[in-house]
Amino acid sequence: MQKMFLFFVKKSLIGIGGKNKFFVCTRIALILLSLVIIMQSFMGCKPGESPKSLEKVRLGFSKSFLSIPVYIAKEQGYFFEQGLDVALTGYGSGKLATKGLFAGEVDISTVADMPVVFNSFKRQDFCIFSTFADSYSFIKIIGHKDSGIKTGLDLKGKKIGVNIGTSSHFFLGMFLIYNRLSISDVELVNIKVVDMPAALKNNEVDAVSVWLPYSQETHRLLQDNAIELPSSEIYRATFNFAAHKSFAKDHPEILKKLLRAIDRSAEFIKNNKEKSQELIAKNFNLNKEIVSAAWNDFDFNISLDQALLISWDEVARWTIENKFTNSKKIPNYLDFIYLDALDAVKPELITIIR
């Protein structure tokens, strides 16, 4: 290549003199410099790799519809675009994903409200750096008609399937209060959410507090024998990103890059509804019609709002009143919020009073 370039230079300079030769030499030098820069940018990259080195991060997520922005970000390559090599680990719930975080299996996890509050009574070494999804209709109370369930009051004395220590559990508590009942009025049966549809179909319980997409599966299995009890807007479920405080302190750029990727994902979901539904149906192995029917139940946006802290206070109060903790004091949830990442990405989406 060098010999060819020198030959080209000599041929170009033959018969050229004085000022013309100077201009030709200058042009050749600029072309050469451009070629060198281009070659250097590609020499260090293998096919399919980013020119920049990727930062590795392990993300644990709940395999539920609330994690849709994570699925989309992976499918659309938004993590890669931000310079992240994200290793995804799926869990049956945000509670289990958070356990994975505390066990050192992942660096960041998705987590709903209940695990945040439950763990806040036991430890202070973790933080929430953004909400990325919320829904008033995420969790459903579905009963078996053969158990004589027609209204919320009919749950009294019945066996209710819940996933203890998750939003499934708290939502049932709120639902019972809404229907003038309490936890002591029912028999709780601890069941993994993924197993709830079959448990209800097999009459192991009379009703379940189940979230999407497993509520759809419950309806599919029971068909006309399923009854979904109306719940109004009694509880806004949020899904958040959690990390150890030490990880957030040592890797602030990773958190910012992750939020930028999720923000891109939220925009894609908003502007490409059909394509997003197809991708999620494929990931969950569901018919697109099932995904489409539940789509409007969710709002996907990165944020940190004051309502989040108010909700956690309510969950904490319920936790204390129902003796799920020996503590009598509600933690200060500002101590569990890490603002810097979202503040650098979209500060206007922070409404927490500091």
Summary of the structure (lengths in Angstrom):
residues: 354
radius of gyration: 27.2
end to end distance: 62.0
largest distance: 103.5
contacts: 1151
relative contact order: 0.15
helix: 54%
strand: 19%
